[in-house]
Amino acid sequence: MTRFACSLSVVAAVAAVLLLAATSPAAAAPQGSKTFGTGNINSFLSNPNIVRETIDCLKDTAPCKRLGVSLKQAIPEVVNNRCARCNPSQAANAQKLIDYVRANHPQDYRIIIDKYTVRSG
């Protein structure tokens, strides 16, 4: 797998976790939960303060609120399993989130990729 492909899969996983935590109080719920990442991503993306707060938390440059804490707990599982438990709605929302962060926060996008990419060796 190329570094680019690996990075995109990691970002997809991170985005899925971000989405899951942002749209549901049951952020770590297993697949089958009706609220697990199936919320309206547009409401999250339309709030620049929450987006910035969450990105900064993920980068360890600001304190985390409950959303950020949930994300940091869930990210390792999602990254290591490449969002294997994501349903189609979660995957679609994750892609929308990836596109948004890449377009609107490109430096943060790279930092998050680098921070959460598991490197072997």
Beta strands, then each sheet from edge to edge (+ up, - down):
end
